[in-house]
């Protein structure tokens, strides 16, 4: 029997799907994450935008083109938000939501809607099926922040953290050379007295590079930076979601920091780790964003010295506070996106140019690798899973050409 697990959305969804793949394997299925002929389909959906939800619904039809007789089981944020839109689709046998996703493994032969809400404890799932050199490790789920544009806290539920013991156990057993700590809001991690900085200190004993998932600016403190230095194996790459460089817009977004506080965190990072990479997310054209507000965002990109910017135009999400605000014209958002993209691209080129000539440690995957500060590199002779000391050279593809100096154990 063959099962296909198809995923849309965030990295957390991808990790949970890999856990479901592992669970299906233990049940005797041959498992793939590529759409193909299969006897069972499991769809993990996304609802971060209306477009993501639309693609989630369309995925059912895509699956049925391969085998219209195979049952389709659906979980995730889109099915949590609008379960009926999936239940009424031909071929769908089971619909669950965004919480307690492991439950779907016990419903393979059932039919109907199985809602699961108000999850209070962290949901343990089978260890993910590893598909890359890097392993992604869930440490937290849910969110208490309620940003005015985001639907996720209403679907994923309140923040809850995985036990330190469980995290350490999986980290030691996974065998990966690099582990990425992931969750919906890992900045809020708290298991008893152990917060994120304390967790990093405990992960010092794991023989792998540790990389942090997306962070909130407020978690960047002297305590966190000190813990990273003390651990020694935590990579100097910080993905801080800024969303806007305007204080007025940040307030309307219900973000819990100011422009000045965010830029101070960036300064502290560079003081602690001079070659650190700081990447970010930005929403362009939030309903209240004026041209002056947008100019504040453009200047913040330059001041923060981001190595990469992921920007996207605001999209109203039904059920959020921001969806009730008057949306800006599409033409305005498109024009601002073009300007931001140009400045962000120039900033990325500036960051990469500063890396040329320096030495770094790069872990290679199937094609290319990543340095400690997440610079994408390409080198002749590099093997998948290989860890090398390299000298960084000129621009190539989405990163830099590198010369291998030595292979590390």
One Martini backbone bead per residue (centre of mass of N, CA, C, O) as a GRO file, in nm:
protein
  409
    1UNK     BB    1   0.097   0.037   0.022
    2UNK     BB    2   0.030   0.378  -0.077
    3UNK     BB    3   0.137   0.704   0.044
    4UNK     BB    4   0.033   1.054   0.035
    5UNK     BB    5   0.198   1.357   0.145
    6UNK     BB    6   0.054   1.680   0.131
    7UNK     BB    7   0.195   2.021   0.137
    8UNK     BB    8   0.107   2.332   0.288
    9UNK     BB    9   0.310   2.601   0.380
   10UNK     BB   10   0.477   2.583   0.652
   11UNK     BB   11   0.734   2.444   0.827
   12UNK     BB   12   0.556   2.310   1.036
   13UNK     BB   13   0.393   2.145   0.836
   14UNK     BB   14   0.632   1.986   0.722
   15UNK     BB   15   0.711   1.847   0.986
   16UNK     BB   16   0.439   1.711   1.042
   17UNK     BB   17   0.438   1.547   0.780
   18UNK     BB   18   0.693   1.384   0.845
   19UNK     BB   19   0.559   1.249   1.087
   20UNK     BB   20   0.328   1.115   0.928
   21UNK     BB   21   0.514   0.950   0.747
   22UNK     BB   22   0.635   0.786   0.976
   23UNK     BB   23   0.366   0.667   1.077
   24UNK     BB   24   0.291   0.522   0.807
   25UNK     BB   25   0.538   0.342   0.793
   26UNK     BB   26   0.471   0.186   1.064
   27UNK     BB   27   0.193   0.080   0.912
   28UNK     BB   28   0.317  -0.017   0.605
   29UNK     BB   29   0.382   0.217   0.426
   30UNK     BB   30   0.443   0.367   0.133
   31UNK     BB   31   0.613   0.687   0.119
   32UNK     BB   32   0.519   1.018  -0.006
   33UNK     BB   33   0.552   1.382  -0.118
   34UNK     BB   34   0.452   1.306  -0.404
   35UNK     BB   35   0.250   1.334  -0.656
   36UNK     BB   36   0.066   1.025  -0.706
   37UNK     BB   37   0.016   0.708  -0.717
   38UNK     BB   38  -0.231   0.601  -0.471
   39UNK     BB   39  -0.415   0.465  -0.177
   40UNK     BB   40  -0.337   0.734  -0.010
   41UNK     BB   41  -0.440   1.061   0.114
   42UNK     BB   42  -0.260   1.341   0.270
   43UNK     BB   43  -0.374   1.668   0.372
   44UNK     BB   44  -0.186   1.967   0.446
   45UNK     BB   45  -0.303   2.272   0.533
   46UNK     BB   46  -0.364   2.626   0.447
   47UNK     BB   47  -0.459   2.982   0.595
   48UNK     BB   48  -0.286   3.251   0.577
   49UNK     BB   49  -0.442   3.270   0.304
   50UNK     BB   50  -0.674   3.262   0.061
   51UNK     BB   51  -0.486   3.128  -0.147
   52UNK     BB   52  -0.399   2.887   0.030
   53UNK     BB   53  -0.685   2.774   0.060
   54UNK     BB   54  -0.743   2.730  -0.240
   55UNK     BB   55  -0.504   2.530  -0.289
   56UNK     BB   56  -0.605   2.320  -0.088
   57UNK     BB   57  -0.864   2.247  -0.242
   58UNK     BB   58  -0.727   2.177  -0.518
   59UNK     BB   59  -0.559   1.927  -0.420
   60UNK     BB   60  -0.780   1.717  -0.432
   61UNK     BB   61  -0.805   1.705  -0.742
   62UNK     BB   62  -0.510   1.632  -0.795
   63UNK     BB   63  -0.521   1.357  -0.655
   64UNK     BB   64  -0.768   1.229  -0.823
   65UNK     BB   65  -0.608   1.203  -1.093
   66UNK     BB   66  -0.451   0.944  -0.990
   67UNK     BB   67  -0.696   0.847  -0.767
   68UNK     BB   68  -1.043   0.831  -0.732
   69UNK     BB   69  -1.052   0.582  -0.504
   70UNK     BB   70  -0.892   0.731  -0.302
   71UNK     BB   71  -0.854   0.840  -0.001
   72UNK     BB   72  -0.906   1.166   0.163
   73UNK     BB   73  -0.713   1.330   0.407
   74UNK     BB   74  -0.772   1.617   0.629
   75UNK     BB   75  -0.562   1.885   0.744
   76UNK     BB   76  -0.539   2.186   0.916
   77UNK     BB   77  -0.616   2.520   0.880
   78UNK     BB   78  -0.832   2.512   0.652
   79UNK     BB   79  -1.006   2.276   0.783
   80UNK     BB   80  -1.054   2.434   1.047
   81UNK     BB   81  -1.202   2.684   0.924
   82UNK     BB   82  -1.337   2.499   0.656
   83UNK     BB   83  -1.461   2.192   0.661
   84UNK     BB   84  -1.698   2.183   0.449
   85UNK     BB   85  -1.520   2.242   0.190
   86UNK     BB   86  -1.410   1.937   0.217
   87UNK     BB   87  -1.646   1.739   0.272
   88UNK     BB   88  -1.786   1.811  -0.022
   89UNK     BB   89  -1.559   1.661  -0.152
   90UNK     BB   90  -1.464   1.440  -0.361
   91UNK     BB   91  -1.305   1.173  -0.163
   92UNK     BB   92  -1.351   1.279   0.116
   93UNK     BB   93  -1.340   1.122   0.448
   94UNK     BB   94  -1.144   1.313   0.627
   95UNK     BB   95  -1.171   1.574   0.888
   96UNK     BB   96  -0.949   1.798   1.033
   97UNK     BB   97  -0.723   2.002   1.196
   98UNK     BB   98  -0.454   2.191   1.361
   99UNK     BB   99  -0.491   1.989   1.593
  100UNK     BB  100  -0.383   1.696   1.669
  101UNK     BB  101  -0.254   1.544   1.402
  102UNK     BB  102  -0.208   1.246   1.497
  103UNK     BB  103  -0.509   1.149   1.487
  104UNK     BB  104  -0.526   1.071   1.176
  105UNK     BB  105  -0.387   0.783   1.207
  106UNK     BB  106  -0.670   0.667   1.347
  107UNK     BB  107  -0.865   0.750   1.065
  108UNK     BB  108  -0.826   0.582   0.793
  109UNK     BB  109  -1.129   0.417   0.823
  110UNK     BB  110  -1.287   0.667   0.840
  111UNK     BB  111  -1.575   0.904   0.866
  112UNK     BB  112  -1.554   1.257   0.871
  113UNK     BB  113  -1.570   1.488   1.141
  114UNK     BB  114  -1.275   1.576   1.360
  115UNK     BB  115  -1.262   1.778   1.599
  116UNK     BB  116  -0.987   1.994   1.744
  117UNK     BB  117  -0.976   2.173   2.046
  118UNK     BB  118  -0.811   2.311   2.300
  119UNK     BB  119  -0.506   2.272   2.319
  120UNK     BB  120  -0.282   2.239   2.603
  121UNK     BB  121  -0.077   2.040   2.492
  122UNK     BB  122   0.183   1.913   2.353
  123UNK     BB  123   0.211   1.744   2.046
  124UNK     BB  124   0.312   1.440   2.000
  125UNK     BB  125   0.517   1.292   1.747
  126UNK     BB  126   0.661   1.137   1.525
  127UNK     BB  127   0.948   1.118   1.406
  128UNK     BB  128   1.069   1.255   1.148
  129UNK     BB  129   1.113   1.228   0.820
  130UNK     BB  130   1.413   1.232   0.673
  131UNK     BB  131   1.509   1.444   0.373
  132UNK     BB  132   1.763   1.588   0.503
  133UNK     BB  133   2.041   1.699   0.651
  134UNK     BB  134   1.841   1.862   0.784
  135UNK     BB  135   1.667   1.905   1.091
  136UNK     BB  136   1.335   1.937   1.214
  137UNK     BB  137   1.235   2.073   1.541
  138UNK     BB  138   0.980   2.058   1.754
  139UNK     BB  139   0.906   2.300   2.041
  140UNK     BB  140   0.632   2.443   1.935
  141UNK     BB  141   0.293   2.583   1.975
  142UNK     BB  142   0.128   2.838   1.892
  143UNK     BB  143  -0.043   3.166   1.982
  144UNK     BB  144  -0.058   3.500   2.171
  145UNK     BB  145  -0.041   3.773   1.982
  146UNK     BB  146  -0.252   3.881   1.777
  147UNK     BB  147  -0.221   3.980   1.505
  148UNK     BB  148  -0.431   4.167   1.297
  149UNK     BB  149  -0.353   3.970   1.024
  150UNK     BB  150  -0.382   3.693   1.194
  151UNK     BB  151  -0.526   3.352   1.213
  152UNK     BB  152  -0.355   3.131   1.368
  153UNK     BB  153  -0.443   3.151   1.676
  154UNK     BB  154  -0.741   3.042   1.603
  155UNK     BB  155  -0.622   2.752   1.510
  156UNK     BB  156  -0.369   2.659   1.694
  157UNK     BB  157  -0.367   2.824   1.945
  158UNK     BB  158  -0.210   2.823   2.221
  159UNK     BB  159   0.074   2.828   2.373
  160UNK     BB  160   0.311   2.547   2.354
  161UNK     BB  161   0.549   2.324   2.504
  162UNK     BB  162   0.811   2.125   2.492
  163UNK     BB  163   0.994   1.913   2.639
  164UNK     BB  164   1.319   1.889   2.707
  165UNK     BB  165   1.350   1.582   2.698
  166UNK     BB  166   1.224   1.542   2.414
  167UNK     BB  167   1.416   1.721   2.256
  168UNK     BB  168   1.685   1.581   2.331
  169UNK     BB  169   1.612   1.301   2.230
  170UNK     BB  170   1.571   1.375   1.929
  171UNK     BB  171   1.841   1.522   1.878
  172UNK     BB  172   2.025   1.269   1.941
  173UNK     BB  173   1.873   1.060   1.729
  174UNK     BB  174   1.866   1.194   1.434
  175UNK     BB  175   2.178   1.252   1.309
  176UNK     BB  176   2.215   1.536   1.245
  177UNK     BB  177   2.423   1.819   1.164
  178UNK     BB  178   2.146   1.986   1.157
  179UNK     BB  179   1.925   2.187   1.369
  180UNK     BB  180   1.589   2.309   1.352
  181UNK     BB  181   1.408   2.525   1.536
  182UNK     BB  182   1.051   2.484   1.562
  183UNK     BB  183   0.750   2.694   1.517
  184UNK     BB  184   0.524   2.944   1.567
  185UNK     BB  185   0.665   3.055   1.868
  186UNK     BB  186   0.974   3.018   1.998
  187UNK     BB  187   0.999   3.270   2.187
  188UNK     BB  188   0.778   3.129   2.399
  189UNK     BB  189   0.947   2.932   2.528
  190UNK     BB  190   0.823   2.708   2.810
  191UNK     BB  191   0.968   2.481   3.056
  192UNK     BB  192   0.910   2.603   3.318
  193UNK     BB  193   1.232   2.739   3.367
  194UNK     BB  194   1.264   2.691   3.056
  195UNK     BB  195   1.390   2.871   2.812
  196UNK     BB  196   1.544   2.940   2.528
  197UNK     BB  197   1.830   2.992   2.642
  198UNK     BB  198   1.832   2.733   2.820
  199UNK     BB  199   1.797   2.533   2.589
  200UNK     BB  200   2.061   2.597   2.438
  201UNK     BB  201   2.246   2.498   2.665
  202UNK     BB  202   2.142   2.199   2.652
  203UNK     BB  203   2.224   2.165   2.335
  204UNK     BB  204   2.537   2.146   2.362
  205UNK     BB  205   2.543   1.815   2.374
  206UNK     BB  206   2.481   1.824   2.078
  207UNK     BB  207   2.619   1.689   1.767
  208UNK     BB  208   2.520   1.989   1.640
  209UNK     BB  209   2.386   2.218   1.457
  210UNK     BB  210   2.211   2.515   1.558
  211UNK     BB  211   1.894   2.645   1.447
  212UNK     BB  212   1.682   2.914   1.417
  213UNK     BB  213   1.390   3.017   1.389
  214UNK     BB  214   1.155   3.226   1.409
  215UNK     BB  215   1.163   3.557   1.553
  216UNK     BB  216   1.125   3.777   1.808
  217UNK     BB  217   1.268   4.066   1.905
  218UNK     BB  218   1.227   4.036   2.226
  219UNK     BB  219   1.428   3.776   2.255
  220UNK     BB  220   1.663   3.975   2.205
  221UNK     BB  221   1.913   3.928   2.436
  222UNK     BB  222   2.176   3.896   2.635
  223UNK     BB  223   2.088   3.611   2.717
  224UNK     BB  224   2.072   3.483   2.437
  225UNK     BB  225   2.355   3.558   2.329
  226UNK     BB  226   2.507   3.419   2.558
  227UNK     BB  227   2.393   3.133   2.511
  228UNK     BB  228   2.507   3.098   2.226
  229UNK     BB  229   2.804   3.124   2.307
  230UNK     BB  230   2.808   2.898   2.519
  231UNK     BB  231   2.724   2.665   2.332
  232UNK     BB  232   2.867   2.700   2.018
  233UNK     BB  233   2.623   2.558   1.810
  234UNK     BB  234   2.491   2.832   1.736
  235UNK     BB  235   2.376   3.001   1.475
  236UNK     BB  236   2.428   3.332   1.316
  237UNK     BB  237   2.091   3.326   1.262
  238UNK     BB  238   1.827   3.578   1.212
  239UNK     BB  239   1.472   3.562   1.214
  240UNK     BB  240   1.316   3.877   1.197
  241UNK     BB  241   0.994   3.997   1.227
  242UNK     BB  242   0.898   4.314   1.128
  243UNK     BB  243   0.671   4.405   0.880
  244UNK     BB  244   0.757   4.709   0.986
  245UNK     BB  245   0.905   5.056   1.002
  246UNK     BB  246   0.638   5.160   1.142
  247UNK     BB  247   0.489   5.258   1.427
  248UNK     BB  248   0.197   5.293   1.333
  249UNK     BB  249   0.171   5.011   1.201
  250UNK     BB  250   0.261   4.832   1.436
  251UNK     BB  251   0.021   4.908   1.614
  252UNK     BB  252  -0.203   4.803   1.415
  253UNK     BB  253  -0.071   4.507   1.419
  254UNK     BB  254   0.014   4.430   1.720
  255UNK     BB  255   0.301   4.495   1.778
  256UNK     BB  256   0.562   4.464   2.051
  257UNK     BB  257   0.717   4.710   1.894
  258UNK     BB  258   0.959   4.921   1.778
  259UNK     BB  259   1.171   5.037   1.559
  260UNK     BB  260   1.397   5.101   1.767
  261UNK     BB  261   1.398   4.821   1.903
  262UNK     BB  262   1.466   4.654   1.656
  263UNK     BB  263   1.739   4.796   1.580
  264UNK     BB  264   1.874   4.730   1.849
  265UNK     BB  265   1.878   4.424   1.813
  266UNK     BB  266   2.061   4.428   1.567
  267UNK     BB  267   2.302   4.560   1.705
  268UNK     BB  268   2.346   4.338   1.919
  269UNK     BB  269   2.407   4.113   1.722
  270UNK     BB  270   2.660   4.243   1.581
  271UNK     BB  271   2.823   4.265   1.844
  272UNK     BB  272   2.823   3.949   1.898
  273UNK     BB  273   2.793   3.893   1.561
  274UNK     BB  274   2.950   4.030   1.296
  275UNK     BB  275   2.848   3.788   1.071
  276UNK     BB  276   2.563   3.805   1.086
  277UNK     BB  277   2.234   3.707   0.997
  278UNK     BB  278   1.948   3.909   0.891
  279UNK     BB  279   1.619   3.824   0.858
  280UNK     BB  280   1.290   3.895   0.693
  281UNK     BB  281   0.957   4.026   0.724
  282UNK     BB  282   0.721   4.195   0.491
  283UNK     BB  283   0.448   4.417   0.479
  284UNK     BB  284   0.272   4.545   0.204
  285UNK     BB  285   0.001   4.752   0.236
  286UNK     BB  286  -0.123   4.823   0.480
  287UNK     BB  287  -0.413   4.987   0.533
  288UNK     BB  288  -0.249   5.237   0.702
  289UNK     BB  289  -0.035   5.287   0.487
  290UNK     BB  290   0.175   5.528   0.413
  291UNK     BB  291   0.425   5.680   0.255
  292UNK     BB  292   0.578   5.741   0.516
  293UNK     BB  293   0.571   5.457   0.628
  294UNK     BB  294   0.722   5.326   0.389
  295UNK     BB  295   0.983   5.488   0.423
  296UNK     BB  296   1.048   5.360   0.698
  297UNK     BB  297   1.095   5.079   0.582
  298UNK     BB  298   1.322   5.138   0.383
  299UNK     BB  299   1.523   5.250   0.599
  300UNK     BB  300   1.527   4.993   0.780
  301UNK     BB  301   1.665   4.804   0.581
  302UNK     BB  302   1.930   4.961   0.586
  303UNK     BB  303   1.985   4.972   0.898
  304UNK     BB  304   1.973   4.653   0.950
  305UNK     BB  305   2.122   4.475   0.727
  306UNK     BB  306   1.995   4.272   0.556
  307UNK     BB  307   2.034   3.960   0.383
  308UNK     BB  308   1.710   3.917   0.378
  309UNK     BB  309   1.386   3.962   0.208
  310UNK     BB  310   1.042   3.889   0.285
  311UNK     BB  311   0.798   4.001   0.064
  312UNK     BB  312   0.443   4.102   0.095
  313UNK     BB  313   0.132   4.161   0.026
  314UNK     BB  314  -0.148   4.251   0.149
  315UNK     BB  315  -0.399   4.015   0.286
  316UNK     BB  316  -0.704   3.963   0.359
  317UNK     BB  317  -0.832   3.802   0.664
  318UNK     BB  318  -1.072   3.632   0.763
  319UNK     BB  319  -1.118   3.713   1.118
  320UNK     BB  320  -0.965   3.977   1.127
  321UNK     BB  321  -0.902   4.299   1.201
  322UNK     BB  322  -0.775   4.393   0.922
  323UNK     BB  323  -1.024   4.307   0.738
  324UNK     BB  324  -1.191   4.577   0.836
  325UNK     BB  325  -1.009   4.735   0.675
  326UNK     BB  326  -0.905   4.948   0.438
  327UNK     BB  327  -0.793   4.874   0.145
  328UNK     BB  328  -0.553   4.900  -0.072
  329UNK     BB  329  -0.459   4.946  -0.369
  330UNK     BB  330  -0.303   4.736  -0.582
  331UNK     BB  331  -0.116   4.946  -0.719
  332UNK     BB  332   0.024   5.039  -0.460
  333UNK     BB  333   0.140   4.766  -0.373
  334UNK     BB  334   0.299   4.707  -0.631
  335UNK     BB  335   0.486   4.960  -0.624
  336UNK     BB  336   0.607   4.904  -0.341
  337UNK     BB  337   0.724   4.629  -0.400
  338UNK     BB  338   0.929   4.725  -0.612
  339UNK     BB  339   1.092   4.911  -0.425
  340UNK     BB  340   1.164   4.706  -0.206
  341UNK     BB  341   1.304   4.495  -0.383
  342UNK     BB  342   1.537   4.676  -0.475
  343UNK     BB  343   1.654   4.735  -0.191
  344UNK     BB  344   1.684   4.441  -0.091
  345UNK     BB  345   1.875   4.347  -0.317
  346UNK     BB  346   2.102   4.549  -0.257
  347UNK     BB  347   2.147   4.450   0.037
  348UNK     BB  348   2.222   4.159  -0.033
  349UNK     BB  349   2.470   4.228  -0.207
  350UNK     BB  350   2.623   4.370   0.019
  351UNK     BB  351   2.646   4.128   0.206
  352UNK     BB  352   2.788   3.929   0.011
  353UNK     BB  353   3.037   4.106  -0.051
  354UNK     BB  354   3.142   4.094   0.253
  355UNK     BB  355   3.210   3.770   0.232
  356UNK     BB  356   3.435   3.794   0.050
  357UNK     BB  357   3.727   3.597   0.158
  358UNK     BB  358   3.606   3.443   0.375
  359UNK     BB  359   3.573   3.211   0.623
  360UNK     BB  360   3.389   2.891   0.647
  361UNK     BB  361   3.120   2.676   0.751
  362UNK     BB  362   2.988   2.410   0.545
  363UNK     BB  363   2.675   2.259   0.472
  364UNK     BB  364   2.582   2.000   0.255
  365UNK     BB  365   2.370   1.918   0.009
  366UNK     BB  366   2.263   1.825  -0.289
  367UNK     BB  367   2.271   2.153  -0.353
  368UNK     BB  368   2.467   2.288  -0.184
  369UNK     BB  369   2.513   2.526   0.091
  370UNK     BB  370   2.568   2.632   0.443
  371UNK     BB  371   2.651   2.857   0.649
  372UNK     BB  372   2.630   2.979   0.954
  373UNK     BB  373   2.497   3.258   0.807
  374UNK     BB  374   2.327   3.151   0.551
  375UNK     BB  375   2.511   3.109   0.307
  376UNK     BB  376   2.502   3.033  -0.013
  377UNK     BB  377   2.688   2.749  -0.151
  378UNK     BB  378   2.941   2.657  -0.406
  379UNK     BB  379   3.124   2.338  -0.465
  380UNK     BB  380   3.370   2.155  -0.567
  381UNK     BB  381   3.339   1.824  -0.428
  382UNK     BB  382   3.086   1.827  -0.272
  383UNK     BB  383   2.911   1.650  -0.030
  384UNK     BB  384   2.649   1.513   0.090
  385UNK     BB  385   2.688   1.598   0.433
  386UNK     BB  386   2.920   1.786   0.418
  387UNK     BB  387   3.190   1.934   0.612
  388UNK     BB  388   3.335   2.262   0.545
  389UNK     BB  389   3.608   2.448   0.480
  390UNK     BB  390   3.577   2.779   0.340
  391UNK     BB  391   3.613   3.002   0.064
  392UNK     BB  392   3.478   3.295  -0.032
  393UNK     BB  393   3.338   3.414  -0.329
  394UNK     BB  394   3.167   3.470  -0.588
  395UNK     BB  395   2.891   3.512  -0.746
  396UNK     BB  396   2.618   3.253  -0.733
  397UNK     BB  397   2.323   3.261  -0.800
  398UNK     BB  398   2.199   3.258  -0.456
  399UNK     BB  399   2.522   3.309  -0.401
  400UNK     BB  400   2.840   3.146  -0.355
  401UNK     BB  401   3.146   3.074  -0.430
  402UNK     BB  402   3.355   2.791  -0.322
  403UNK     BB  403   3.648   2.691  -0.143
  404UNK     BB  404   3.798   2.409  -0.048
  405UNK     BB  405   4.009   2.341   0.238
  406UNK     BB  406   3.836   2.135   0.433
  407UNK     BB  407   3.743   1.845   0.591
  408UNK     BB  408   3.505   1.769   0.834
  409UNK     BB  409   3.378   1.566   1.101
   0.00000   0.00000   0.00000
